[in-house]
Amino acid sequence: MRCDIVSEACPGVGCFMAFNKKRMHFSDYEENTEMVAFFTCGGCSGRRIYRLLKSLKKRGVDVIHLSSCMQMENYPKCPHIDEIKRTVENAGIKLVEGTHH
C-alpha cells in the first residue's frame, strides 16, 4: 500500500525492484512469492483501505506492506498512518512497515 499523494509522482519502480530481487523489507520471502496487488490508500484519510480489506482477504492476501513513502520523513507525512495500521491489523492481515528503503 502506498500514499495516494506520492503516487502522483512515484511509479512504484523502487518497490517492484526490491520485491523482485527480494531485498530490503522483502528479503524474508521465498523466491516464488508473488506480489498480487499494488494499491494506494485512496487519499486522506485512508478511506479506501477498509473497503479493500475484505476483497484482499477473500483472494488470499495475508501480508500488506506499508510503502516506505508512507513512513519516511522526506515524503509528505501521513497524518492517518496509525489508523491505517490499526485497520489492517484488525482485519487479521499481517502488516510489514517498509518496502525499498
PAZAPA-4460 file (N, C-alpha, C; in steps of 0.05 Angstrom, whole numbers, plus 32768, in hexadecimal, padded with zeros to 4 digits):
% residues 101
    n_x    n_y    n_z   ca_x   ca_y   ca_z    c_x    c_y    c_z   seq   type   mol
   8011   7FE9   8000   8000   8000   8000   8012   8019   8000     1      M     A
   800A   802C   7FF0   801A   8044   7FEE   8009   805D   7FF1     2      R     A
   8016   8073   7FF5   8009   808D   7FF8   7FFD   8096   7FDE     3      C     A
   7FE4   809E   7FDE   7FD7   80A8   7FC6   7FE4   80C1   7FBC     4      D     A
   7FEC   80D3   7FCD   7FF8   80EC   7FC5   8013   80E6   7FB7     5      I     A
   8024   80D5   7FC4   803E   80CF   7FB9   803B   80C0   7F9E     6      V     A
   8026   80B0   7F9B   8022   80A1   7F82   8020   80B2   7F6A     7      S     A
   8019   80CC   7F6D   8018   80DE   7F56   8033   80E2   7F49     8      E     A
   8048   80DF   7F59   8063   80E3   7F4F   8075   80CA   7F4F     9      A     A
   806C   80B5   7F5D   807C   809D   7F60   806E   8086   7F52    10      C     A
   807B   807A   7F3E   806F   8063   7F30   8071   8048   7F3F    11      P     A
   807F   8048   7F56   8081   802F   7F65   8098   801D   7F5D    12      G     A
   80AA   8027   7F4C   80C0   8017   7F41   80D2   800C   7F58    13      V     A
   80D8   801D   7F6C   80E9   8014   7F82   80DC   7FFD   7F91    14      G     A
   80C2   7FFF   7F96   80B4   7FE9   7FA4   80B6   7FCF   7F94    15      C     A
   80B0   7FD1   7F7A   80B0   7FB9   7F6A   80CC   7FAD   7F67    16      F     A
   80E0   7FBE   7F64   80FB   7FB3   7F61   8104   7FA5   7F7B    17      M     A
   80FE   7FB1   7F92   8105   7FA5   7FAB   80F7   7F8A   7FAF    18      A     A
   80DD   7F8A   7FA7   80CE   7F71   7FAA   80D9   7F5B   7F97    19      F     A
   80DD   7F62   7F7E   80E7   7F4F   7F6A   8102   7F43   7F72    20      N     A
   8113   7F53   7F7E   812D   7F4A   7F87   812E   7F40   7FA4    21      K     A
   8116   7F41   7FB1   8113   7F39   7FCD   8128   7F47   7FDE    22      K     A
   8128   7F62   7FDC   813A   7F72   7FEC   812B   7F83   8000    23      R     A
   8139   7F8E   8013   812F   7FA0   8028   8118   7F93   8037    24      M     A
   8101   7F9F   8037   80EB   7F94   8047   80DD   7F7C   803A    25      H     A
   80E7   7F74   8023   80DC   7F5C   8016   80EF   7F44   8018    26      F     A
   8105   7F47   8027   811A   7F33   8027   8112   7F19   8034    27      S     A
   80FD   7F18   8044   80F5   7EFF   8051   80E4   7EED   803F    28      D     A
   80DC   7EF7   8028   80CA   7EE8   8016   80DA   7ED4   8006    29      Y     A
   80CD   7EBD   8001   80D9   7EA9   7FEF   80D8   7EB3   7FD2    30      E     A
   80EA   7EA8   7FC2   80ED   7EB1   7FA6   80D3   7EAF   7F96    31      E     A
   80C1   7E9C   7F9C   80A9   7E99   7F8C   8091   7EA9   7F97    32      N     A
   8096   7EBA   7FAB   8080   7ECA   7FB6   8078   7EDF   7FA1    33      T     A
   805E   7EE3   7F9F   8054   7EF6   7F8B   8048   7F0E   7F98    34      E     A
   804B   7F25   7F8B   803C   7F3D   7F93   8022   7F3D   7F83    35      M     A
   800C   7F3E   7F90   7FF2   7F3B   7F82   7FE2   7F54   7F82    36      V     A
   7FEA   7F69   7F91   7FDC   7F82   7F91   7FEF   7F99   7F97    37      A     A
   7FE9   7FB0   7F8C   7FF9   7FC8   7F90   7FE5   7FDF   7F8F    38      F     A
   7FE0   7FEC   7FA6   7FCA   8000   7FA7   7FD2   8017   7FB9    39      F     A
   7FC2   802C   7FB6   7FC6   8044   7FC8   7FB2   8043   7FDF    40      T     A
   7FB6   8054   7FF2   7FA4   8056   8009   7F89   8062   8000    41      C     A
   7F89   806F   7FE9   7F70   807C   7FE0   7F6F   8099   7FE7    42      G     A
   7F84   80A3   7FF3   7F85   80BF   7FFC   7F7D   80C2   8019    43      G     A
   7F83   80D9   8023   7F7D   80DE   8040   7F5E   80DC   8043    44      C     A
   7F56   80CC   8054   7F61   80C1   806D   7F66   80A3   806B    45      S     A
   7F6F   8099   8054   7F73   807D   8050   7F59   806E   804C    46      G     A
   7F46   807D   8041   7F2A   8073   803F   7F27   805A   802F    47      R     A
   7F3A   8055   801D   7F37   803E   800B   7F3F   8023   8019    48      R     A
   7F50   8025   802D   7F5B   800D   8039   7F45   7FFB   8044    49      I     A
   7F33   8006   8054   7F1E   7FF5   8060   7F0E   7FE7   804A    50      Y     A
   7F08   7FF4   8035   7EF8   7FE8   801F   7F07   7FD2   8011    51      R     A
   7F21   7FD4   800F   7F31   7FC0   8001   7F37   7FA7   8011    52      L     A
   7F38   7FAA   802C   7F42   7F93   803C   7F32   7F7A   8039    53      L     A
   7F18   7F7C   8038   7F07   7F64   8034   7F0D   7F56   801A    54      K     A
   7F10   7F65   8005   7F17   7F59   7FEB   7F33   7F4D   7FEB    55      S     A
   7F46   7F5A   7FF7   7F61   7F4F   7FF8   7F62   7F35   8008    56      L     A
   7F54   7F34   801F   7F54   7F1C   802F   7F46   7F05   8020    57      K     A
   7F31   7F0B   8012   7F22   7EF7   8003   7F34   7EEB   7FED    58      K     A
   7F46   7EFA   7FE3   7F58   7EF1   7FCE   7F72   7EE5   7FD9    59      R     A
   7F74   7EE2   7FF4   7F8B   7ED5   8000   7FA2   7EE6   8007    60      G     A
   7F9F   7F01   8005   7FB5   7F12   800D   7FB9   7F10   802B    61      V     A
   7FD1   7F0A   8034   7FD6   7F07   8051   7FEB   7F1B   805C    62      D     A
   7FF7   7F2B   804A   800B   7F3F   8053   8007   7F58   8043    63      V     A
   8008   7F6F   8050   8007   7F89   8043   8020   7F98   804C    64      I     A
   802E   7FA3   8039   8045   7FB5   803F   803C   7FD2   803E    65      H     A
   8043   7FE1   8052   8040   7FFE   8051   8058   8008   8042    66      L     A
   8055   8016   802D   806C   801F   801D   807D   8032   802D    67      S     A
   8096   8033   8026   80A9   8045   8033   809F   8062   8032    68      S     A
   8093   8069   801C   808A   8085   8019   8075   808E   802D    69      C     A
   8068   807B   8039   8054   8082   804E   8061   8087   8069    70      M     A
   807B   8081   806B   8087   8082   8086   80A0   8093   8088    71      Q     A
   80AD   8099   8071   80C6   80A7   8072   80C2   80C5   8073    72      M     A
   80D5   80D3   8080   80D2   80F0   8084   80D5   8100   806B    73      E     A
   80E2   80F6   8056   80E6   8106   803E   80CE   8104   802A    74      N     A
   80B8   80F8   8034   809F   80F7   8025   808A   8106   8035    75      Y     A
   8073   810D   8029   805E   8119   8039   8056   8107   8050    76      P     A
   8054   8113   8068   804D   8103   8080   8030   80FA   807E    77      K     A
   802C   80E0   8083   8011   80D5   8083   8004   80DA   809E    78      C     A
   7FEF   80EB   809F   7FE2   80F1   80B8   7FD0   80DB   80C2    79      P     A
   7FCC   80C6   80B2   7FB9   80B1   80B9   7FC6   8096   80BB    80      H     A
   7FE1   8095   80BC   7FEF   807C   80BB   7FE8   8069   80D2    81      I     A
   7FE4   8074   80EA   7FDE   8062   8101   7FC2   8055   80FD    82      D     A
   7FAF   8065   80F3   7F95   805A   80EE   7F95   8045   80D8    83      E     A
   7FA5   804A   80C3   7FA7   8037   80AD   7FB4   801D   80B8    84      I     A
   7FC9   801F   80C8   7FD5   8007   80D3   7FC1   7FF7   80E4    85      K     A
   7FB2   8004   80F5   7F9E   7FF6   8106   7F89   7FE9   80F4    86      R     A
   7F80   7FF6   80DF   7F6C   7FEA   80CE   7F75   7FD1   80C1    87      T     A
   7F8E   7FD0   80B7   7F99   7FB8   80AB   7F9D   7FA2   80C0    88      V     A
   7FA8   7FA9   80D6   7FAD   7F95   80EB   7F93   7F8A   80F6    89      E     A
   7F7F   7F9B   80F9   7F64   7F91   8103   7F57   7F7F   80EF    90      N     A
   7F5E   7F80   80D6   7F53   7F6F   80C2   7F61   7F53   80C2    91      A     A
   7F76   7F51   80D2   7F84   7F37   80D4   7F98   7F33   80BE    92      G     A
   7FA2   7F48   80B2   7FB6   7F46   809D   7FD0   7F50   80A9    93      I     A
   7FE6   7F41   80A4   8000   7F49   80AE   8008   7F63   80A1    94      K     A
   8014   7F75   80B1   801C   7F8F   80A7   803B   7F90   80A9    95      L     A
   8048   7F97   8093   8065   7F9B   8092   8069   7FB8   808C    96      V     A
   8079   7FC6   809C   807E   7FE2   8098   8098   7FE6   8087    97      E     A
   8094   7FEE   806E   80AA   7FF3   805D   80AA   7FE2   8043    98      G     A
   80B8   7FED   802F   80BB   7FDF   8016   80D8   7FE0   800D    99      T     A
   80E0   7FF5   8000   80FB   7FF6   7FF4   810F   8009   8002   100      H     A
   8107   8016   8017   811A   8027   8026   811F   801B   8041   101      H     A
***
